Amino acid sequence: MQVSEQTGIALETATRLWHLMGFAHASDDEVAFTPADVEALRLAQDLVELGILGPERQAALVRTWGRSFARLAEWQTSLLTSVALESGADPAEALAELTEQVLPRVEELQSYVWRRHLVSAGGRMLAVADPAAPSLPAAVVFVDIVGYTSRSKSLSDVELVAWIEDFESASTDLVNGVGGRIIKNIGDEVLFVVDDPVAATEVALEMTRRGSDEEDPYPEVRAGVAYGEVVLRLGDVFGPTVNIASRLTSLARPGSVLLDHGAHEAVTASTTATSATGAEDSGGSGGSGVAGPPYSFRRLRRSVKGYSRLEVWVARHRG
């Protein structure tokens, strides 16, 4: 009630914003708020008055903030606690000392990372023909670990976490290397998007190649690549293209990469354009304006649930 009165924001609105950020309800007689909470509500109200947080955006944006920072805070707290326990000192004192030393640095680093991603996202948005369009063309890729369930049963909790973290780290390096963006990691699966379908296909093939190499710790995977219009919302992707990529992944054999019609057509068209410029003729291969590694394709006669007329192609590096 006092926070609402100090900010001039209706109690119902203030309570709703508080809950959307993921915080528990506090009773009227409970001392649960600080001047920082009052300032946060004032800033939120400023965004409303500026037209940034309209009724249709307010809930989604604040809810996304709450979820994202809640996950980040849980991980950071676990990390600090483990370091405190390893120090050998009194856990409470060690944790308090670490918090005082680390949090200001983490806060500054988080602000830097956010600003860099803001610049990158703004650049991508300005590069498209119509930034206000509800959807944009992109290649969507799902990559799934083969035999995850059986492998996870043979690992301890610590070993399982380390295994998944190694998989996510290696996958992120490969995707970032071609300018792609990891959308989410879902246990044994990673979802990412790349503007260039040839680059997306190349990353998927590299992942399956590494997974098939017994000397490489990267796990065996299967992948599905679809190219088409994608709806971007709050850092996530939606639409038929995403659904098709997911279905292709479940259909793929271990170590294989499946493409839909859009991805297959885009990759082969890119090769044609490359040959026309006088670059190395890749003979039906993929490329992105320069000579690239050749690909071979095989039409797969399989039905995909919900997409009876979907064309499915198996992609491989030629030779």
DOTOR-879210 format. One line per field, with one value per atom (N, C-alpha, C): residue in one letter; atom name; x, y, z. Coordinates in steps of 0.2 Angstrom, whole numbers, always signed. Layout:
// residues N
aa	[a:...]
at	[CA:...]
c1	[X:...]
c2	[Y:...]
c3	[Z:...]
// end
This chain:
// residues 319
aa	[m:m:m:q:q:q:v:v:v:s:s:s:e:e:e:q:q:q:t:t:t:g:g:g:i:i:i:a:a:a:l:l:l:e:e:e:t:t:t:a:a:a:t:t:t:r:r:r:l:l:l:w:w:w:h:h:h:l:l:l:m:m:m:g:g:g:f:f:f:a:a:a:h:h:h:a:a:a:s:s:s:d:d:d:d:d:d:e:e:e:v:v:v:a:a:a:f:f:f:t:t:t:p:p:p:a:a:a:d:d:d:v:v:v:e:e:e:a:a:a:l:l:l:r:r:r:l:l:l:a:a:a:q:q:q:d:d:d:l:l:l:v:v:v:e:e:e:l:l:l:g:g:g:i:i:i:l:l:l:g:g:g:p:p:p:e:e:e:r:r:r:q:q:q:a:a:a:a:a:a:l:l:l:v:v:v:r:r:r:t:t:t:w:w:w:g:g:g:r:r:r:s:s:s:f:f:f:a:a:a:r:r:r:l:l:l:a:a:a:e:e:e:w:w:w:q:q:q:t:t:t:s:s:s:l:l:l:l:l:l:t:t:t:s:s:s:v:v:v:a:a:a:l:l:l:e:e:e:s:s:s:g:g:g:a:a:a:d:d:d:p:p:p:a:a:a:e:e:e:a:a:a:l:l:l:a:a:a:e:e:e:l:l:l:t:t:t:e:e:e:q:q:q:v:v:v:l:l:l:p:p:p:r:r:r:v:v:v:e:e:e:e:e:e:l:l:l:q:q:q:s:s:s:y:y:y:v:v:v:w:w:w:r:r:r:r:r:r:h:h:h:l:l:l:v:v:v:s:s:s:a:a:a:g:g:g:g:g:g:r:r:r:m:m:m:l:l:l:a:a:a:v:v:v:a:a:a:d:d:d:p:p:p:a:a:a:a:a:a:p:p:p:s:s:s:l:l:l:p:p:p:a:a:a:a:a:a:v:v:v:v:v:v:f:f:f:v:v:v:d:d:d:i:i:i:v:v:v:g:g:g:y:y:y:t:t:t:s:s:s:r:r:r:s:s:s:k:k:k:s:s:s:l:l:l:s:s:s:d:d:d:v:v:v:e:e:e:l:l:l:v:v:v:a:a:a:w:w:w:i:i:i:e:e:e:d:d:d:f:f:f:e:e:e:s:s:s:a:a:a:s:s:s:t:t:t:d:d:d:l:l:l:v:v:v:n:n:n:g:g:g:v:v:v:g:g:g:g:g:g:r:r:r:i:i:i:i:i:i:k:k:k:n:n:n:i:i:i:g:g:g:d:d:d:e:e:e:v:v:v:l:l:l:f:f:f:v:v:v:v:v:v:d:d:d:d:d:d:p:p:p:v:v:v:a:a:a:a:a:a:t:t:t:e:e:e:v:v:v:a:a:a:l:l:l:e:e:e:m:m:m:t:t:t:r:r:r:r:r:r:g:g:g:s:s:s:d:d:d:e:e:e:e:e:e:d:d:d:p:p:p:y:y:y:p:p:p:e:e:e:v:v:v:r:r:r:a:a:a:g:g:g:v:v:v:a:a:a:y:y:y:g:g:g:e:e:e:v:v:v:v:v:v:l:l:l:r:r:r:l:l:l:g:g:g:d:d:d:v:v:v:f:f:f:g:g:g:p:p:p:t:t:t:v:v:v:n:n:n:i:i:i:a:a:a:s:s:s:r:r:r:l:l:l:t:t:t:s:s:s:l:l:l:a:a:a:r:r:r:p:p:p:g:g:g:s:s:s:v:v:v:l:l:l:l:l:l:d:d:d:h:h:h:g:g:g:a:a:a:h:h:h:e:e:e:a:a:a:v:v:v:t:t:t:a:a:a:s:s:s:t:t:t:t:t:t:a:a:a:t:t:t:s:s:s:a:a:a:t:t:t:g:g:g:a:a:a:e:e:e:d:d:d:s:s:s:g:g:g:g:g:g:s:s:s:g:g:g:g:g:g:s:s:s:g:g:g:v:v:v:a:a:a:g:g:g:p:p:p:p:p:p:y:y:y:s:s:s:f:f:f:r:r:r:r:r:r:l:l:l:r:r:r:r:r:r:s:s:s:v:v:v:k:k:k:g:g:g:y:y:y:s:s:s:r:r:r:l:l:l:e:e:e:v:v:v:w:w:w:v:v:v:a:a:a:r:r:r:h:h:h:r:r:r:g:g:g]
at	[N:CA:C:N:CA:C:N:CA:C:N:CA:C:N:CA:C:N:CA:C:N:CA:C:N:CA:C:N:CA:C:N:CA:C:N:CA:C:N:CA:C:N:CA:C:N:CA:C:N:CA:C:N:CA:C:N:CA:C:N:CA:C:N:CA:C:N:CA:C:N:CA:C:N:CA:C:N:CA:C:N:CA:C:N:CA:C:N:CA:C:N:CA:C:N:CA:C:N:CA:C:N:CA:C:N:CA:C:N:CA:C:N:CA:C:N:CA:C:N:CA:C:N:CA:C:N:CA:C:N:CA:C:N:CA:C:N:CA:C:N:CA:C:N:CA:C:N:CA:C:N:CA:C:N:CA:C:N:CA:C:N:CA:C:N:CA:C:N:CA:C:N:CA:C:N:CA:C:N:CA:C:N:CA:C:N:CA:C:N:CA:C:N:CA:C:N:CA:C:N:CA:C:N:CA:C:N:CA:C:N:CA:C:N:CA:C:N:CA:C:N:CA:C:N:CA:C:N:CA:C:N:CA:C:N:CA:C:N:CA:C:N:CA:C:N:CA:C:N:CA:C:N:CA:C:N:CA:C:N:CA:C:N:CA:C:N:CA:C:N:CA:C:N:CA:C:N:CA:C:N:CA:C:N:CA:C:N:CA:C:N:CA:C:N:CA:C:N:CA:C:N:CA:C:N:CA:C:N:CA:C:N:CA:C:N:CA:C:N:CA:C:N:CA:C:N:CA:C:N:CA:C:N:CA:C:N:CA:C:N:CA:C:N:CA:C:N:CA:C:N:CA:C:N:CA:C:N:CA:C:N:CA:C:N:CA:C:N:CA:C:N:CA:C:N:CA:C:N:CA:C:N:CA:C:N:CA:C:N:CA:C:N:CA:C:N:CA:C:N:CA:C:N:CA:C:N:CA:C:N:CA:C:N:CA:C:N:CA:C:N:CA:C:N:CA:C:N:CA:C:N:CA:C:N:CA:C:N:CA:C:N:CA:C:N:CA:C:N:CA:C:N:CA:C:N:CA:C:N:CA:C:N:CA:C:N:CA:C:N:CA:C:N:CA:C:N:CA:C:N:CA:C:N:CA:C:N:CA:C:N:CA:C:N:CA:C:N:CA:C:N:CA:C:N:CA:C:N:CA:C:N:CA:C:N:CA:C:N:CA:C:N:CA:C:N:CA:C:N:CA:C:N:CA:C:N:CA:C:N:CA:C:N:CA:C:N:CA:C:N:CA:C:N:CA:C:N:CA:C:N:CA:C:N:CA:C:N:CA:C:N:CA:C:N:CA:C:N:CA:C:N:CA:C:N:CA:C:N:CA:C:N:CA:C:N:CA:C:N:CA:C:N:CA:C:N:CA:C:N:CA:C:N:CA:C:N:CA:C:N:CA:C:N:CA:C:N:CA:C:N:CA:C:N:CA:C:N:CA:C:N:CA:C:N:CA:C:N:CA:C:N:CA:C:N:CA:C:N:CA:C:N:CA:C:N:CA:C:N:CA:C:N:CA:C:N:CA:C:N:CA:C:N:CA:C:N:CA:C:N:CA:C:N:CA:C:N:CA:C:N:CA:C:N:CA:C:N:CA:C:N:CA:C:N:CA:C:N:CA:C:N:CA:C:N:CA:C:N:CA:C:N:CA:C:N:CA:C:N:CA:C:N:CA:C:N:CA:C:N:CA:C:N:CA:C:N:CA:C:N:CA:C:N:CA:C:N:CA:C:N:CA:C:N:CA:C:N:CA:C:N:CA:C:N:CA:C:N:CA:C:N:CA:C:N:CA:C:N:CA:C:N:CA:C:N:CA:C:N:CA:C:N:CA:C:N:CA:C:N:CA:C:N:CA:C:N:CA:C:N:CA:C:N:CA:C:N:CA:C:N:CA:C:N:CA:C:N:CA:C:N:CA:C:N:CA:C:N:CA:C:N:CA:C:N:CA:C:N:CA:C:N:CA:C:N:CA:C:N:CA:C:N:CA:C:N:CA:C:N:CA:C:N:CA:C:N:CA:C:N:CA:C:N:CA:C:N:CA:C:N:CA:C:N:CA:C:N:CA:C:N:CA:C:N:CA:C:N:CA:C:N:CA:C:N:CA:C:N:CA:C:N:CA:C:N:CA:C:N:CA:C:N:CA:C:N:CA:C:N:CA:C:N:CA:C:N:CA:C:N:CA:C:N:CA:C:N:CA:C:N:CA:C:N:CA:C:N:CA:C:N:CA:C:N:CA:C:N:CA:C:N:CA:C:N:CA:C:N:CA:C:N:CA:C:N:CA:C:N:CA:C:N:CA:C:N:CA:C:N:CA:C:N:CA:C:N:CA:C:N:CA:C:N:CA:C:N:CA:C:N:CA:C:N:CA:C:N:CA:C:N:CA:C:N:CA:C:N:CA:C:N:CA:C:N:CA:C:N:CA:C:N:CA:C:N:CA:C:N:CA:C:N:CA:C:N:CA:C:N:CA:C:N:CA:C:N:CA:C:N:CA:C:N:CA:C]
c1	[+4:+0:+4:+10:+14:+18:+20:+24:+19:+13:+8:+7:+6:+5:+11:+17:+23:+24:+22:+23:+17:+11:+5:+2:+5:+2:-3:-9:-14:-12:-14:-12:-13:-18:-19:-14:-12:-7:+0:+1:+8:+8:+3:+3:+4:+1:+1:+8:+11:+18:+23:+22:+26:+25:+19:+18:+21:+21:+23:+31:+34:+41:+44:+39:+40:+41:+39:+40:+33:+34:+29:+25:+18:+14:+16:+16:+18:+12:+10:+5:+6:+0:+1:+5:+5:+9:+16:+18:+25:+30:+36:+41:+45:+43:+46:+49:+48:+50:+55:+59:+64:+63:+67:+66:+68:+72:+73:+67:+62:+56:+52:+52:+48:+50:+57:+60:+59:+59:+57:+50:+45:+38:+38:+42:+41:+44:+50:+53:+48:+44:+39:+34:+32:+26:+29:+35:+38:+38:+39:+39:+32:+27:+20:+18:+20:+18:+22:+28:+31:+29:+24:+21:+25:+30:+34:+30:+28:+24:+17:+14:+7:+3:-3:-7:-5:-4:-3:+4:+9:+16:+18:+14:+17:+17:+12:+13:+18:+19:+23:+31:+32:+39:+41:+37:+39:+39:+35:+35:+42:+44:+50:+56:+56:+61:+61:+56:+55:+58:+56:+58:+66:+68:+75:+80:+78:+83:+82:+76:+75:+80:+80:+85:+92:+94:+100:+102:+98:+99:+100:+96:+97:+104:+106:+112:+118:+118:+123:+123:+118:+117:+121:+119:+122:+129:+132:+139:+142:+140:+143:+143:+137:+137:+142:+143:+148:+155:+156:+163:+164:+159:+159:+161:+157:+158:+165:+168:+175:+180:+179:+184:+186:+182:+184:+182:+180:+178:+171:+169:+162:+158:+153:+149:+146:+142:+139:+143:+149:+153:+157:+159:+162:+157:+150:+145:+144:+144:+143:+149:+155:+161:+161:+159:+159:+154:+148:+143:+145:+148:+150:+155:+160:+165:+163:+158:+157:+151:+146:+139:+140:+144:+145:+148:+153:+156:+151:+147:+143:+137:+135:+130:+133:+139:+142:+143:+145:+146:+139:+134:+128:+125:+126:+124:+128:+134:+138:+136:+135:+132:+126:+121:+115:+115:+119:+120:+123:+128:+131:+125:+121:+116:+111:+110:+105:+107:+114:+116:+116:+118:+117:+110:+105:+98:+96:+98:+96:+98:+105:+108:+104:+102:+99:+92:+89:+82:+82:+87:+88:+90:+93:+95:+90:+84:+79:+75:+71:+67:+62:+58:+53:+53:+57:+57:+51:+45:+39:+35:+38:+34:+33:+28:+27:+31:+34:+38:+44:+50:+56:+58:+61:+64:+70:+71:+76:+77:+83:+83:+83:+79:+78:+81:+85:+88:+87:+84:+84:+90:+93:+98:+97:+97:+95:+100:+102:+107:+104:+107:+105:+107:+102:+103:+104:+101:+102:+99:+93:+90:+95:+97:+101:+108:+111:+117:+116:+111:+110:+109:+107:+106:+112:+118:+124:+129:+126:+130:+128:+132:+130:+127:+124:+122:+127:+133:+138:+141:+141:+144:+139:+132:+127:+127:+128:+128:+134:+140:+146:+145:+142:+141:+137:+131:+126:+130:+133:+137:+142:+146:+150:+147:+141:+137:+135:+132:+129:+135:+141:+146:+149:+150:+152:+147:+141:+136:+135:+136:+136:+141:+147:+153:+152:+149:+148:+143:+137:+132:+134:+138:+140:+145:+149:+154:+151:+145:+142:+137:+137:+132:+125:+124:+118:+116:+110:+108:+105:+108:+105:+98:+93:+86:+85:+86:+85:+89:+91:+93:+88:+85:+80:+82:+86:+89:+94:+92:+96:+95:+92:+91:+93:+95:+97:+93:+90:+86:+90:+92:+95:+92:+94:+92:+98:+98:+103:+100:+102:+99:+100:+106:+108:+107:+103:+101:+107:+112:+118:+122:+123:+127:+124:+117:+113:+114:+114:+115:+122:+127:+134:+135:+132:+133:+130:+124:+121:+125:+128:+132:+139:+141:+147:+146:+140:+138:+137:+134:+133:+140:+144:+151:+155:+155:+158:+155:+149:+146:+147:+149:+150:+158:+162:+169:+170:+172:+173:+178:+183:+188:+186:+180:+177:+172:+173:+168:+161:+160:+154:+149:+143:+139:+136:+134:+130:+124:+122:+116:+113:+107:+103:+100:+99:+97:+91:+87:+82:+83:+83:+83:+77:+74:+69:+70:+68:+69:+62:+61:+54:+53:+47:+45:+45:+48:+48:+45:+41:+39:+43:+46:+51:+47:+47:+44:+47:+50:+53:+59:+63:+68:+67:+61:+59:+56:+55:+53:+47:+42:+36:+34:+30:+27:+28:+25:+26:+33:+38:+45:+48:+46:+49:+46:+40:+37:+40:+41:+43:+50:+55:+61:+61:+57:+56:+54:+49:+47:+52:+56:+62:+67:+68:+73:+71:+65:+62:+62:+62:+62:+69:+74:+81:+84:+88:+92:+98:+101:+107:+112:+115:+120:+118:+112:+109:+106:+106:+103:+97:+91:+86:+84:+82:+80:+73:+69:+63:+64:+58:+59:+62:+60:+63:+70:+73:+80:+84:+81:+84:+84:+79:+78:+83:+84:+88:+95:+97:+104:+106:+102:+103:+103:+99:+99:+105:+108:+114:+120:+120:+125:+124:+119:+118:+120:+119:+121:+129:+132:+139:+142:+139:+142:+142:+136:+135:+140:+143:+148:+155:+155:+162:+166:+163:+167:+167:+171:+172:+165:+164:+157:+157:+152:+152:+147:+144:+141:+134:+130:+124:+125:+130:+132:+130:+131:+129:+135:+133:+138:+134:+138:+134:+138:+138:+141:+149:+152:+158:+158:+164:+164:+164:+160:+159:+160:+159:+159:+153:+154:+149:+144:+138:+133:+129:+127:+123:+116:+111:+104:+101:+97:+93:+86:+81:+74:+72:+69:+67:+59:+57:+50:+47:+46:+43:+37:+32:+27:+28:+27:+28:+21:+20:+13:+11:+6:+3:+5:+10:+12:+13:+7:+7:+10:+11:+14:+21:+24:+31:+36:+41:+46:+52:+55:+61:+67:+72:+79:+84:+88:+94:+100:+103:+109:+116:+121:+127:+132:+139:+144:+146:+147:+148:+155:+155:+161:+163]
c2	[-6:+0:+6:+6:+12:+13:+8:+9:+12:+9:+12:+19:+21:+28:+33:+30:+34:+35:+30:+31:+34:+34:+36:+31:+25:+19:+16:+14:+11:+4:+2:-3:-10:-10:-16:-17:-11:-11:-13:-10:-11:-19:-21:-28:-33:-31:-36:-35:-30:-29:-33:-33:-37:-44:-46:-54:-56:-51:-53:-54:-50:-51:-57:-61:-67:-67:-61:-61:-63:-65:-68:-62:-64:-59:-57:-50:-48:-45:-47:-44:-37:-33:-26:-25:-29:-28:-31:-33:-36:-31:-30:-26:-29:-28:-32:-27:-21:-16:-11:-9:-4:+2:+7:+13:+11:+5:+3:+0:-3:-5:+0:+6:+12:+15:+15:+18:+13:+7:+2:+3:+4:+5:+12:+17:+23:+23:+19:+18:+15:+10:+6:+11:+15:+20:+25:+26:+31:+28:+21:+17:+17:+16:+16:+23:+29:+35:+37:+34:+35:+31:+26:+22:+16:+14:+8:+2:+3:-3:-1:-3:-2:-8:-8:-14:-21:-21:-27:-30:-25:-27:-28:-24:-24:-31:-35:-41:-46:-46:-51:-49:-42:-40:-40:-38:-39:-46:-50:-58:-61:-59:-61:-59:-52:-50:-54:-55:-59:-66:-70:-77:-77:-72:-72:-71:-66:-64:-69:-72:-77:-83:-85:-91:-89:-83:-80:-80:-77:-77:-83:-88:-95:-98:-97:-100:-96:-89:-86:-87:-88:-90:-96:-101:-108:-108:-104:-103:-100:-95:-91:-96:-100:-104:-110:-112:-118:-115:-109:-106:-105:-103:-101:-108:-113:-120:-122:-121:-124:-120:-114:-110:-112:-117:-119:-115:-108:-104:-105:-101:-101:-100:-104:-103:-96:-94:-88:-82:-82:-76:-76:-82:-82:-80:-82:-80:-73:-70:-63:-59:-61:-58:-58:-64:-65:-61:-60:-56:-49:-46:-39:-38:-43:-42:-43:-48:-50:-47:-46:-43:-36:-32:-25:-27:-31:-33:-37:-41:-45:-40:-36:-31:-27:-24:-20:-24:-31:-35:-37:-38:-39:-34:-28:-22:-21:-23:-22:-27:-34:-39:-37:-35:-33:-27:-22:-17:-19:-24:-26:-30:-34:-38:-33:-28:-23:-20:-18:-15:-21:-27:-32:-33:-34:-35:-29:-23:-17:-17:-19:-20:-25:-30:-35:-33:-29:-27:-21:-17:-12:-15:-21:-24:-27:-28:-31:-26:-28:-24:-20:-24:-21:-22:-18:-20:-21:-18:-18:-25:-29:-35:-40:-43:-48:-54:-55:-61:-60:-64:-63:-69:-70:-76:-78:-84:-87:-94:-97:-104:-106:-111:-113:-120:-122:-128:-131:-137:-141:-146:-147:-152:-156:-163:-167:-172:-173:-178:-185:-190:-197:-201:-205:-209:-205:-199:-195:-199:-202:-205:-211:-215:-221:-218:-213:-210:-207:-203:-199:-204:-210:-215:-218:-217:-220:-215:-208:-203:-200:-198:-195:-188:-185:-178:-173:-173:-169:-170:-177:-179:-177:-178:-176:-168:-164:-157:-155:-158:-156:-158:-164:-167:-162:-160:-155:-148:-146:-140:-140:-145:-146:-146:-149:-149:-142:-139:-132:-127:-128:-123:-124:-130:-132:-130:-131:-129:-121:-118:-111:-108:-111:-108:-109:-115:-116:-111:-110:-106:-99:-96:-90:-88:-94:-93:-91:-92:-91:-85:-82:-76:-78:-85:-87:-85:-87:-86:-92:-94:-99:-96:-99:-97:-100:-107:-110:-117:-119:-126:-130:-135:-139:-146:-146:-153:-155:-160:-163:-160:-155:-152:-144:-142:-135:-132:-126:-123:-117:-116:-110:-107:-101:-98:-95:-95:-92:-88:-82:-79:-83:-85:-89:-96:-99:-106:-110:-108:-112:-113:-107:-107:-112:-111:-116:-123:-125:-132:-134:-129:-131:-133:-128:-130:-136:-138:-144:-150:-149:-155:-156:-150:-150:-153:-152:-155:-163:-165:-172:-175:-172:-174:-175:-170:-171:-176:-177:-182:-189:-190:-197:-198:-193:-195:-197:-204:-207:-203:-200:-196:-189:-187:-181:-182:-178:-179:-176:-173:-170:-176:-176:-182:-183:-189:-190:-187:-183:-179:-181:-178:-178:-171:-169:-162:-161:-156:-154:-146:-145:-138:-136:-130:-128:-120:-118:-111:-108:-102:-99:-93:-91:-85:-87:-83:-85:-79:-80:-75:-74:-68:-67:-63:-66:-63:-64:-58:-59:-64:-64:-68:-75:-77:-84:-84:-89:-90:-94:-93:-96:-97:-101:-102:-109:-110:-117:-119:-114:-116:-119:-116:-119:-126:-127:-133:-139:-137:-141:-143:-139:-140:-146:-145:-149:-156:-156:-163:-166:-163:-166:-169:-166:-168:-175:-175:-182:-187:-185:-190:-192:-188:-189:-195:-199:-204:-202:-205:-203:-201:-195:-193:-190:-189:-186:-179:-175:-169:-169:-167:-167:-159:-158:-151:-151:-146:-145:-142:-141:-139:-132:-128:-121:-121:-125:-125:-128:-133:-136:-132:-128:-124:-118:-115:-110:-111:-117:-120:-121:-124:-126:-119:-114:-108:-104:-104:-101:-104:-110:-113:-111:-110:-108:-101:-97:-90:-90:-94:-94:-96:-101:-103:-98:-94:-89:-83:-82:-77:-79:-85:-87:-90:-91:-94:-102:-105:-112:-116:-120:-123:-129:-129:-134:-140:-140:-145:-147:-142:-144:-143:-139:-139:-132:-131:-125:-120:-114:-109:-102:-97:-91:-85:-85:-80:-81:-86:-89:-96:-99:-106:-109:-114:-118:-125:-129:-136:-139:-144:-146:-151:-151:-155:-159:-165:-169:-170:-171:-172:-178:-181:-187:-186:-186:-185:-191:-190:-195:-195:-201:-203:-205:-200:-201:-196:-198:-193:-190:-183:-180:-178:-179:-178:-171:-170:-163:-159:-162:-159:-165:-167:-173:-171:-165:-163:-161:-162:-159:-163:-159:-162:-163:-168:-170:-172:-169:-170:-172:-177:-178:-175:-171:-167:-170:-170:-173:-169:-169:-166:-171:-169:-173:-176:-183:-186:-187]
c3	[+0:+0:+0:+4:+5:-2:-5:-11:-17:-17:-22:-20:-14:-13:-14:-13:-15:-22:-26:-33:-37:-34:-37:-42:-42:-46:-42:-46:-43:-39:-34:-30:-34:-38:-42:-47:-50:-56:-53:-47:-44:-41:-39:-37:-43:-48:-54:-57:-57:-60:-55:-49:-44:-45:-46:-47:-54:-59:-66:-66:-61:-61:-57:-54:-51:-44:-41:-33:-30:-24:-20:-17:-15:-12:-5:-4:+3:+6:+13:+16:+18:+20:+21:+27:+32:+38:+38:+32:+31:+29:+32:+29:+24:+17:+12:+6:+7:+1:+3:-1:+0:-5:-4:-9:-16:-17:-24:-27:-23:-26:-28:-24:-26:-32:-33:-39:-45:-44:-50:-52:-48:-50:-54:-51:-55:-62:-62:-69:-74:-71:-75:-77:-73:-74:-80:-79:-85:-91:-92:-98:-101:-96:-98:-101:-98:-100:-107:-108:-114:-120:-118:-124:-125:-121:-122:-119:-113:-110:-110:-116:-117:-114:-113:-110:-113:-120:-123:-123:-121:-120:-113:-108:-102:-98:-99:-95:-98:-105:-108:-106:-107:-106:-99:-94:-87:-85:-87:-86:-88:-94:-97:-93:-91:-86:-80:-77:-71:-72:-77:-78:-79:-84:-86:-80:-76:-70:-64:-64:-59:-60:-66:-68:-67:-69:-68:-61:-57:-50:-46:-48:-45:-47:-53:-55:-51:-51:-48:-40:-37:-30:-29:-33:-32:-33:-38:-39:-33:-31:-25:-19:-18:-12:-13:-19:-19:-18:-21:-19:-12:-9:-1:+2:+1:+4:+3:-3:-5:-1:+1:+4:+11:+14:+21:+27:+25:+30:+32:+37:+39:+33:+31:+24:+24:+30:+30:+29:+32:+32:+25:+22:+16:+10:+11:+6:+6:+12:+13:+10:+11:+8:+1:-2:-9:-12:-9:-12:-12:-7:-7:-13:-14:-19:-26:-27:-33:-37:-33:-36:-39:-37:-41:-48:-48:-54:-59:-56:-60:-63:-59:-61:-67:-66:-72:-78:-77:-83:-86:-82:-85:-89:-87:-91:-97:-97:-103:-108:-106:-111:-114:-109:-112:-117:-116:-121:-127:-127:-133:-137:-134:-137:-140:-136:-139:-145:-146:-152:-158:-156:-161:-164:-159:-161:-165:-163:-167:-174:-175:-181:-186:-183:-187:-189:-184:-186:-191:-191:-196:-203:-203:-209:-214:-211:-214:-218:-223:-227:-224:-219:-216:-208:-204:-197:-193:-196:-193:-195:-199:-201:-196:-195:-190:-190:-196:-196:-201:-200:-204:-207:-213:-215:-211:-209:-205:-206:-205:-205:-197:-196:-189:-189:-183:-183:-176:-176:-169:-170:-164:-164:-157:-158:-152:-151:-145:-143:-144:-147:-148:-141:-139:-133:-127:-126:-120:-114:-114:-109:-106:-110:-108:-105:-108:-106:-99:-98:-92:-86:-87:-82:-79:-83:-81:-78:-78:-75:-69:-65:-58:-60:-55:-56:-59:-55:-57:-64:-66:-72:-78:-76:-81:-83:-77:-78:-82:-81:-85:-92:-93:-100:-104:-101:-104:-106:-101:-101:-107:-108:-113:-120:-120:-126:-128:-123:-124:-126:-123:-124:-131:-133:-140:-145:-144:-149:-150:-144:-144:-148:-148:-151:-159:-161:-168:-171:-167:-169:-170:-164:-164:-170:-172:-177:-184:-185:-191:-191:-185:-184:-182:-180:-178:-170:-168:-161:-158:-152:-148:-145:-147:-144:-137:-137:-130:-130:-124:-123:-119:-122:-118:-117:-111:-109:-114:-118:-123:-130:-130:-137:-137:-143:-143:-150:-149:-154:-156:-162:-164:-171:-173:-179:-182:-189:-193:-199:-200:-206:-213:-213:-219:-219:-223:-223:-224:-228:-230:-224:-220:-214:-209:-209:-204:-206:-212:-214:-212:-214:-212:-205:-201:-193:-191:-194:-192:-195:-201:-203:-199:-197:-193:-186:-183:-177:-177:-183:-184:-185:-189:-190:-184:-179:-173:-169:-169:-165:-167:-173:-176:-175:-173:-172:-165:-164:-158:-154:-157:-153:-151:-153:-151:-145:-140:-134:-136:-141:-143:-144:-141:-142:-149:-150:-157:-157:-162:-163:-169:-170:-176:-177:-183:-184:-189:-188:-193:-195:-201:-203:-208:-206:-210:-211:-217:-219:-221:-218:-220:-215:-215:-211:-203:-199:-192:-188:-183:-179:-173:-172:-166:-161:-155:-149:-143:-140:-133:-133:-138:-138:-140:-142:-144:-151:-154:-161:-161:-166:-167:-174:-175:-182:-185:-191:-194:-196:-197:-199:-193:-187:-181:-179:-180:-180:-184:-190:-195:-194:-191:-189:-184:-179:-173:-176:-180:-183:-187:-191:-195:-190:-184:-180:-177:-175:-172:-178:-184:-189:-191:-190:-192:-189:-193:-190:-186:-182:-178:-183:-182:-187:-193:-194:-200:-200:-205:-205:-211:-209:-213:-214:-221:-223:-226:-225:-228:-235:-238:-245:-245:-240:-240:-239:-235:-234:-240:-242:-248:-254:-255:-261:-260:-254:-253:-254:-251:-252:-259:-263:-270:-274:-272:-276:-274:-268:-267:-271:-272:-276:-283:-286:-293:-293:-288:-288:-288:-284:-283:-290:-293:-300:-305:-305:-310:-309:-303:-302:-304:-306:-309:-303:-297:-292:-293:-289:-290:-290:-296:-297:-292:-287:-282:-284:-290:-293:-289:-288:-284:-276:-274:-267:-264:-258:-255:-255:-254:-253:-251:-249:-247:-251:-258:-261:-263:-260:-261:-262:-264:-265:-258:-258:-251:-252:-247:-247:-250:-255:-259:-254:-256:-253:-258:-255:-259:-255:-259:-256:-259:-254:-256:-253:-258:-256:-251:-246:-241:-241:-242:-243:-236:-232:-226:-225:-221:-219:-212:-212:-206:-203:-197:-193:-194:-197:-197:-204:-207:-214:-219:-222:-226:-233:-235:-241:-240:-235:-233:-237:-240:-244:-239:-238:-234:-237:-236:-239:-234:-236:-232:-235:-231:-233:-231:-235:-233:-237:-234:-238:-243:-249:-255:-254:-255:-254:-247]
// end
